[in-house]
Amino acid sequence: MEGKCREAQNNDWKPVVKNEVIGPAEFFDPKDCCKTSYNRVTKEEALAGAPCRVYADGVYDVFHAGHARQLMQAKNYFPNVTLIVGVSNDGLVHNLKGQTVCTDEERYEAIRHCRYVDIVLPDAPWTYSKEFFDKHKIDFIAHDEAPYTLGGHEDSYALPKSLNMFCPTERTEGISTSDMITRVVKNYDGYIRRNLSRGYNRKELNVGPVHSARLKTENVIKEAIEQTKEIYTSFKETQVNRIRNFLEIYVPHVPGFVTKGLDAISPQGSPTGSPRRLL
């Protein structure tokens, strides 16, 4: 049943485009599984141009440029790479790493639309075996070089490192899913106000009634202050213009300090008439 669902997803982009030029990466086809031991390509052969299959894996929550750059490195590790990207499902990630922002299906879909990806493998495992590499015809696995021991496991990449299958990539400094979530948490009230003003209710935002009322009150006060500033500015400009008009009509020679005072309150625009002689 899942195979048919994935097959349908592979073609779900076609009805929404005018020309079927290029679509997203397809899901791994179980029919492509290797039934016997897989004869892997060596690094020397891959560097010489032999077709090879590189596997990269991750959670890829809130897909960002750091993820894309890692996959770019994996895709370009050798001259002729088919890039397979494994994405772990919610059950595994929530148990070993914690809550995600996006669901697994959303994360699969984001990866499908990365230009470097050729095949997406859903429900990717956390640790590996030679049987897994053989089954999916994986020649190499790409990840940053730091030992990955999250979830109480030994380094998840110890096996491919021992088999000379590991291809180290570099992390992009300054951006990660944790960093992006931290930005949202840091500006929590601001984003709550933003979404309340856009029509979301407090239950959708998981905000208590007291907190919601406080934010709404702060919004009302902020709007009132801005409106007051606008009214004051408009009133000030109107009154200054009236004084200027009065002086222009009834005072032949306006003292310079008066003009400077009016300009300090509300700067005058480009002069429309001949310049006045100042005392």
Secondary structure as UniProt FT lines:
FT   HELIX           2..10
FT   TURN            11..13
FT   HELIX           14..16
FT   STRAND          26..27
FT   HELIX           30..32
FT   HELIX           43..47
FT   TURN            48..49
FT   STRAND          52..58
FT   TURN            61..62
FT   HELIX           65..75
FT   STRAND          81..87
FT   HELIX           90..96
FT   HELIX           104..112
FT   TURN            115..116
FT   STRAND          119..122
FT   HELIX           130..135
FT   TURN            136..137
FT   STRAND          140..144
FT   HELIX           150..152
FT   TURN            156..157
FT   HELIX           158..162
FT   TURN            163..164
FT   STRAND          166..169
FT   TURN            173..174
FT   HELIX           177..186
FT   HELIX           188..197
FT   TURN            198..199
FT   TURN            202..206
FT   HELIX           209..250
FT   HELIX           256..265
//
